[in-house]
Amino acid sequence: MKSPTPVVDSAVNWLCADQNVALLSLDEHQAVIGANSFIQSLLAIPKASFAK
């Protein structure tokens, strides 16, 4: 199954690198999507917030 975004693709590739897993179960795929959502929310924070 193709991931919805390149970010998810790269996250899946990173997660699978050590385990050498070809396919993710649905639960694992949902976890990656959740992690991606969290990362996207962090990226949405203005960089000025960190420049203090």
C-alpha positions as CSV (number, residue, x, y, z in Angstrom):
1,M,0.0,0.0,0.0
2,K,1.4,3.4,-1.0
3,S,1.7,5.9,1.8
4,P,-0.3,9.1,1.4
5,T,2.7,11.5,1.7
6,P,6.4,11.4,1.1
7,V,6.9,12.2,4.8
8,V,5.1,9.0,5.8
9,D,7.1,7.1,3.1
10,S,10.4,8.3,4.7
11,A,9.1,7.6,8.2
12,V,8.1,4.1,7.2
13,N,11.4,3.5,5.5
14,W,13.2,4.7,8.6
15,L,11.1,2.5,10.9
16,C,11.7,-0.5,8.7
17,A,15.4,0.0,8.1
18,D,16.5,-2.0,11.2
19,Q,13.7,-4.6,11.2
20,N,13.8,-5.2,7.4
21,V,10.0,-5.2,7.3
22,A,8.5,-5.1,3.9
23,L,4.9,-4.4,4.9
24,L,3.3,-2.7,7.9
25,S,0.2,-4.0,9.6
26,L,-2.7,-1.7,9.8
27,D,-2.0,-0.8,13.4
28,E,1.6,0.1,12.6
29,H,0.5,2.1,9.6
30,Q,-1.9,4.1,11.7
31,A,0.9,4.7,14.2
32,V,3.1,6.1,11.5
33,I,0.3,8.3,10.3
34,G,-0.2,9.5,13.9
35,A,3.5,10.2,14.2
36,N,3.5,12.1,10.9
37,S,0.6,14.2,12.1
38,F,2.5,15.0,15.3
39,I,5.6,16.0,13.2
40,Q,3.5,18.2,10.9
41,S,2.0,19.9,14.0
42,L,5.5,20.6,15.3
43,L,6.6,21.9,11.9
44,A,3.6,24.3,11.9
45,I,5.0,26.1,15.0
46,P,6.6,29.4,13.9
47,K,10.3,29.2,13.9
48,A,10.4,32.5,15.8
49,S,9.1,30.6,18.8
50,F,12.5,28.8,19.1
51,A,14.6,31.9,18.4
52,K,14.3,33.3,21.9
